[in-house]
Amino acid sequence: MDRGELAAFLRRRREQLRPEDVGLPPGARRRAHGLRREEVAALAAMSTDYYTRLEQQRGPQPSEQMLAALARALRLSGDERDYLFRVAGRNAPSPAAVATHVAPALLRVLDRLSDTPALILSDLGETLVQNRLATALYGDRSQYTGLARAEIYRWFTDPRERLVYPEHDRARQGRALVANLRVTHGSRGPQSRAGELVRALCLESPEFAQLWERHEVAKRFEDHKVLVHPELGDIEVDCQVLFTEDQSQALLVLTAPPRTEAFEKIQLLGVLGHQRFEQAR
């Protein structure tokens, strides 16, 4: 581990970013143009003291999970992410780990979406990052581990996953998830994590096994759908999807026309999410 180079690299990348680059308000009385240490720490979900010690060459060797969080917080490119890992004394991420490194271009768009739910998904339907309103709508989808990180696994193994859709639309959503997985399975192969998901679901869910045998292949995202919130009820949204060039990640944005009931409910999501946070403290 090269503590000096790690500290210098982190400091330089932090200083090159502006608050607006990561979706933060500019704020007042800034003596420096870059991000503050506490802002980077918050973006990476670590303590300010831990991050400060890294920049002061006093910290322990960061884990791969910590480095991945820092790479995302600092909006590093693939080459920059690999360099961060190496100077920290870790091997560059494996292909599987690279697939979960959020594309900086999508993050830049997500950072600017503060008034409507938006989230970035991997080609396996894993939520890589979500904004505040998406968390208020769906809950925190970043908390899952293992196969449960993929929406399709939860859909066919946990009945609670389906509650966000009206009952009449659940069959369509299930078919869409399976068709999406077959696209990824075809590109990654049976020995990939997509293949692992297929094998596990065929054993655990007769419904999935039946749908898998239909051999439907498509990247499906419904243009218009109804989502069910436990407190606000049905919310009609339009869905827009932006893919990375290699189709490995997608930014999903949910909107509603201004001055509609759905639009007002989306605005309320932020209030409800903040209230829940305050009550949980």
DAUR-V458297 format. One record per residue. N is the residue number from 1. RES is the residue in one letter. PHI is phi in degrees with one decimal (none if undefined). D_CENTER is the distance of its C-alpha to the mean C-alpha in Angstrom with 1 decimal. Layout:
n=N res=RES phi=PHI d_center=D_CENTER
n=N res=RES phi=PHI d_center=D_CENTER
This chain:
n=1 res=M phi=none d_center=28.8
n=2 res=D phi=-96.5 d_center=30.0
n=3 res=R phi=-61.3 d_center=29.5
n=4 res=G phi=-64.8 d_center=31.1
n=5 res=E phi=-69.8 d_center=29.0
n=6 res=L phi=-60.7 d_center=25.7
n=7 res=A phi=-61.7 d_center=26.8
n=8 res=A phi=-65.4 d_center=27.9
n=9 res=F phi=-65.9 d_center=24.9
n=10 res=L phi=-61.8 d_center=22.5
n=11 res=R phi=-63.7 d_center=25.0
n=12 res=R phi=-65.2 d_center=25.5
n=13 res=R phi=-66.1 d_center=21.9
n=14 res=R phi=-63.2 d_center=21.5
n=15 res=E phi=-69.8 d_center=24.7
n=16 res=Q phi=-81.5 d_center=23.6
n=17 res=L phi=-91.1 d_center=20.7
n=18 res=R phi=-110.5 d_center=21.5
n=19 res=P phi=-53.4 d_center=19.9
n=20 res=E phi=-66.4 d_center=19.4
n=21 res=D phi=-69.0 d_center=17.5
n=22 res=V phi=-119.9 d_center=14.6
n=23 res=G phi=81.6 d_center=15.0
n=24 res=L phi=-103.8 d_center=17.7
n=25 res=P phi=-68.0 d_center=21.2
n=26 res=P phi=-57.7 d_center=23.9
n=27 res=G phi=75.4 d_center=25.9
n=28 res=A phi=-115.1 d_center=29.6
n=29 res=R phi=57.8 d_center=31.8
n=30 res=R phi=-88.5 d_center=29.7
n=31 res=R phi=-81.9 d_center=32.0
n=32 res=A phi=-118.6 d_center=29.5
n=33 res=H phi=-79.6 d_center=27.4
n=34 res=G phi=-79.2 d_center=24.4
n=35 res=L phi=-74.1 d_center=21.8
n=36 res=R phi=-79.9 d_center=23.3
n=37 res=R phi=-61.0 d_center=22.6
n=38 res=E phi=-65.9 d_center=21.5
n=39 res=E phi=-71.1 d_center=18.9
n=40 res=V phi=-62.7 d_center=17.4
n=41 res=A phi=-59.9 d_center=17.7
n=42 res=A phi=-65.3 d_center=15.8
n=43 res=L phi=-64.1 d_center=12.9
n=44 res=A phi=-93.8 d_center=12.9
n=45 res=A phi=57.4 d_center=13.6
n=46 res=M phi=-134.5 d_center=17.1
n=47 res=S phi=-75.1 d_center=20.6
n=48 res=T phi=-62.5 d_center=22.4
n=49 res=D phi=-62.5 d_center=25.3
n=50 res=Y phi=-63.1 d_center=23.4
n=51 res=Y phi=-65.6 d_center=22.0
n=52 res=T phi=-59.7 d_center=25.5
n=53 res=R phi=-64.4 d_center=27.2
n=54 res=L phi=-64.1 d_center=25.2
n=55 res=E phi=-71.5 d_center=26.4
n=56 res=Q phi=-100.4 d_center=29.9
n=57 res=Q phi=62.3 d_center=30.1
n=58 res=R phi=-116.6 d_center=30.5
n=59 res=G phi=-82.7 d_center=27.3
n=60 res=P phi=-72.0 d_center=26.9
n=61 res=Q phi=-65.9 d_center=25.3
n=62 res=P phi=-66.8 d_center=21.5
n=63 res=S phi=-73.1 d_center=19.8
n=64 res=E phi=-61.8 d_center=17.4
n=65 res=Q phi=-66.0 d_center=14.6
n=66 res=M phi=-64.4 d_center=15.8
n=67 res=L phi=-65.5 d_center=16.2
n=68 res=A phi=-63.3 d_center=12.7
n=69 res=A phi=-67.0 d_center=11.6
n=70 res=L phi=-66.8 d_center=14.5
n=71 res=A phi=-61.1 d_center=13.8
n=72 res=R phi=-71.1 d_center=10.5
n=73 res=A phi=-61.7 d_center=12.4
n=74 res=L phi=-90.6 d_center=15.3
n=75 res=R phi=57.1 d_center=13.7
n=76 res=L phi=-77.2 d_center=15.6
n=77 res=S phi=-74.6 d_center=16.5
n=78 res=G phi=-60.1 d_center=16.8
n=79 res=D phi=-65.3 d_center=20.4
n=80 res=E phi=-66.4 d_center=19.8
n=81 res=R phi=-61.8 d_center=17.2
n=82 res=D phi=-62.1 d_center=19.9
n=83 res=Y phi=-63.7 d_center=22.5
n=84 res=L phi=-56.7 d_center=20.8
n=85 res=F phi=-60.8 d_center=20.7
n=86 res=R phi=-68.7 d_center=24.3
n=87 res=V phi=-70.5 d_center=25.8
n=88 res=A phi=-85.8 d_center=24.3
n=89 res=G phi=81.7 d_center=26.2
n=90 res=R phi=-114.4 d_center=23.4
n=91 res=N phi=-69.5 d_center=23.3
n=92 res=A phi=-56.6 d_center=20.9
n=93 res=P phi=-56.5 d_center=17.8
n=94 res=S phi=-70.5 d_center=18.7
n=95 res=P phi=-53.1 d_center=17.6
n=96 res=A phi=-65.7 d_center=15.4
n=97 res=A phi=-71.2 d_center=13.6
n=98 res=V phi=-59.8 d_center=13.7
n=99 res=A phi=-63.1 d_center=11.7
n=100 res=T phi=-98.3 d_center=8.6
n=101 res=H phi=-78.1 d_center=9.4
n=102 res=V phi=-66.9 d_center=7.5
n=103 res=A phi=-61.1 d_center=10.4
n=104 res=P phi=-55.1 d_center=12.1
n=105 res=A phi=-62.6 d_center=13.5
n=106 res=L phi=-69.2 d_center=10.4
n=107 res=L phi=-62.3 d_center=9.4
n=108 res=R phi=-62.4 d_center=13.1
n=109 res=V phi=-71.2 d_center=13.0
n=110 res=L phi=-59.4 d_center=10.1
n=111 res=D phi=-57.6 d_center=12.1
n=112 res=R phi=-95.6 d_center=15.0
n=113 res=L phi=-105.1 d_center=13.8
n=114 res=S phi=-105.6 d_center=14.9
n=115 res=D phi=-111.1 d_center=17.2
n=116 res=T phi=-154.3 d_center=15.2
n=117 res=P phi=-63.6 d_center=12.1
n=118 res=A phi=-153.1 d_center=9.3
n=119 res=L phi=-150.9 d_center=5.7
n=120 res=I phi=-109.7 d_center=4.5
n=121 res=L phi=-117.2 d_center=5.6
n=122 res=S phi=-80.3 d_center=7.9
n=123 res=D phi=-70.7 d_center=11.5
n=124 res=L phi=-98.8 d_center=11.7
n=125 res=G phi=76.7 d_center=9.5
n=126 res=E phi=-87.8 d_center=7.0
n=127 res=T phi=-77.8 d_center=3.8
n=128 res=L phi=-86.1 d_center=2.2
n=129 res=V phi=-160.9 d_center=2.1
n=130 res=Q phi=-141.1 d_center=4.9
n=131 res=N phi=-84.1 d_center=8.5
n=132 res=R phi=-60.5 d_center=11.5
n=133 res=L phi=-72.7 d_center=12.9
n=134 res=A phi=-66.0 d_center=10.1
n=135 res=T phi=-66.0 d_center=10.3
n=136 res=A phi=-65.5 d_center=14.1
n=137 res=L phi=-83.0 d_center=14.1
n=138 res=Y phi=-99.8 d_center=12.1
n=139 res=G phi=88.9 d_center=12.1
n=140 res=D phi=-80.4 d_center=9.7
n=141 res=R phi=-87.2 d_center=7.9
n=142 res=S phi=-85.4 d_center=6.7
n=143 res=Q phi=-79.1 d_center=10.5
n=144 res=Y phi=-76.9 d_center=11.4
n=145 res=T phi=-130.1 d_center=13.1
n=146 res=G phi=62.6 d_center=15.1
n=147 res=L phi=-63.0 d_center=15.3
n=148 res=A phi=-67.0 d_center=14.0
n=149 res=R phi=-64.9 d_center=10.4
n=150 res=A phi=-84.0 d_center=11.2
n=151 res=E phi=-58.1 d_center=11.8
n=152 res=I phi=-65.6 d_center=15.2
n=153 res=Y phi=-66.4 d_center=16.4
n=154 res=R phi=-65.9 d_center=16.0
n=155 res=W phi=-58.9 d_center=17.5
n=156 res=F phi=-97.3 d_center=20.6
n=157 res=T phi=-126.0 d_center=21.0
n=158 res=D phi=-131.3 d_center=20.1
n=159 res=P phi=-57.0 d_center=21.9
n=160 res=R phi=-66.3 d_center=19.9
n=161 res=E phi=-63.2 d_center=16.9
n=162 res=R phi=-84.5 d_center=19.3
n=163 res=L phi=-67.3 d_center=20.4
n=164 res=V phi=-76.2 d_center=17.9
n=165 res=Y phi=-113.6 d_center=20.0
n=166 res=P phi=-60.7 d_center=23.7
n=167 res=E phi=-56.6 d_center=25.9
n=168 res=H phi=-69.3 d_center=27.3
n=169 res=D phi=-104.8 d_center=24.0
n=170 res=R phi=-72.1 d_center=22.7
n=171 res=A phi=-63.9 d_center=24.8
n=172 res=R phi=-62.8 d_center=23.4
n=173 res=Q phi=-63.2 d_center=19.7
n=174 res=G phi=-62.1 d_center=20.7
n=175 res=R phi=-64.2 d_center=22.4
n=176 res=A phi=-64.1 d_center=19.6
n=177 res=L phi=-62.8 d_center=17.2
n=178 res=V phi=-67.2 d_center=20.1
n=179 res=A phi=-64.0 d_center=20.9
n=180 res=N phi=-63.3 d_center=17.4
n=181 res=L phi=-63.1 d_center=17.6
n=182 res=R phi=-66.2 d_center=21.1
n=183 res=V phi=-60.5 d_center=20.1
n=184 res=T phi=-66.2 d_center=17.8
n=185 res=H phi=-61.2 d_center=20.5
n=186 res=G phi=-66.3 d_center=23.1
n=187 res=S phi=-85.0 d_center=21.5
n=188 res=R phi=-92.0 d_center=20.5
n=189 res=G phi=97.1 d_center=23.5
n=190 res=P phi=-67.9 d_center=24.6
n=191 res=Q phi=-91.2 d_center=24.2
n=192 res=S phi=-85.0 d_center=20.5
n=193 res=R phi=-66.1 d_center=17.7
n=194 res=A phi=-62.7 d_center=17.9
n=195 res=G phi=-63.7 d_center=21.6
n=196 res=E phi=-61.9 d_center=20.9
n=197 res=L phi=-62.1 d_center=19.0
n=198 res=V phi=-61.5 d_center=21.9
n=199 res=R phi=-62.7 d_center=24.5
n=200 res=A phi=-65.6 d_center=23.1
n=201 res=L phi=-71.5 d_center=22.6
n=202 res=C phi=-63.3 d_center=26.1
n=203 res=L phi=-80.0 d_center=27.5
n=204 res=E phi=-96.2 d_center=25.8
n=205 res=S phi=-136.7 d_center=25.8
n=206 res=P phi=-58.2 d_center=28.8
n=207 res=E phi=-62.7 d_center=27.1
n=208 res=F phi=-62.4 d_center=24.5
n=209 res=A phi=-58.1 d_center=27.3
n=210 res=Q phi=-66.4 d_center=29.3
n=211 res=L phi=-68.1 d_center=26.6
n=212 res=W phi=-61.6 d_center=25.9
n=213 res=E phi=-71.4 d_center=29.6
n=214 res=R phi=-74.8 d_center=29.4
n=215 res=H phi=55.3 d_center=27.9
n=216 res=E phi=-83.6 d_center=25.9
n=217 res=V phi=-128.8 d_center=23.8
n=218 res=A phi=-172.9 d_center=21.6
n=219 res=K phi=-86.5 d_center=18.1
n=220 res=R phi=-108.8 d_center=18.4
n=221 res=F phi=-134.0 d_center=16.6
n=222 res=E phi=-61.7 d_center=19.2
n=223 res=D phi=-68.4 d_center=20.2
n=224 res=H phi=-141.0 d_center=21.3
n=225 res=K phi=-150.6 d_center=20.5
n=226 res=V phi=-112.2 d_center=21.3
n=227 res=L phi=-112.3 d_center=18.9
n=228 res=V phi=-111.2 d_center=20.5
n=229 res=H phi=-101.1 d_center=19.9
n=230 res=P phi=-61.2 d_center=22.0
n=231 res=E phi=-109.6 d_center=23.8
n=232 res=L phi=-97.5 d_center=23.7
n=233 res=G phi=79.0 d_center=24.3
n=234 res=D phi=-69.1 d_center=23.7
n=235 res=I phi=-129.0 d_center=21.6
n=236 res=E phi=-83.8 d_center=22.2
n=237 res=V phi=-132.5 d_center=19.5
n=238 res=D phi=-98.3 d_center=19.5
n=239 res=C phi=-113.5 d_center=16.5
n=240 res=Q phi=-119.8 d_center=16.0
n=241 res=V phi=-125.9 d_center=13.9
n=242 res=L phi=-120.5 d_center=13.8
n=243 res=F phi=-96.3 d_center=13.6
n=244 res=T phi=-71.2 d_center=13.9
n=245 res=E phi=-59.8 d_center=17.6
n=246 res=D phi=-88.9 d_center=17.2
n=247 res=Q phi=65.3 d_center=15.2
n=248 res=S phi=-83.4 d_center=12.8
n=249 res=Q phi=-138.8 d_center=9.6
n=250 res=A phi=-141.0 d_center=9.6
n=251 res=L phi=-96.6 d_center=8.9
n=252 res=L phi=-104.7 d_center=10.1
n=253 res=V phi=-118.0 d_center=12.3
n=254 res=L phi=-111.6 d_center=14.6
n=255 res=T phi=-131.7 d_center=17.9
n=256 res=A phi=-139.8 d_center=21.5
n=257 res=P phi=-60.5 d_center=24.8
n=258 res=P phi=-57.7 d_center=26.2
n=259 res=R phi=65.4 d_center=28.8
n=260 res=T phi=-104.3 d_center=27.8
n=261 res=E phi=-60.7 d_center=27.3
n=262 res=A phi=-63.2 d_center=23.7
n=263 res=F phi=-60.8 d_center=23.1
n=264 res=E phi=-65.0 d_center=24.8
n=265 res=K phi=-67.4 d_center=22.7
n=266 res=I phi=-63.3 d_center=19.4
n=267 res=Q phi=-64.1 d_center=21.1
n=268 res=L phi=-69.2 d_center=22.1
n=269 res=L phi=-56.3 d_center=18.6
n=270 res=G phi=-62.9 d_center=18.2
n=271 res=V phi=-67.0 d_center=21.5
n=272 res=L phi=-64.0 d_center=21.0
n=273 res=G phi=-62.3 d_center=17.7
n=274 res=H phi=-66.8 d_center=19.7
n=275 res=Q phi=-63.4 d_center=22.7
n=276 res=R phi=-62.0 d_center=20.9
n=277 res=F phi=-62.2 d_center=19.7
n=278 res=E phi=-63.4 d_center=23.2
n=279 res=Q phi=-69.1 d_center=24.7
n=280 res=A phi=-80.8 d_center=22.7
n=281 res=R phi=-73.8 d_center=23.9
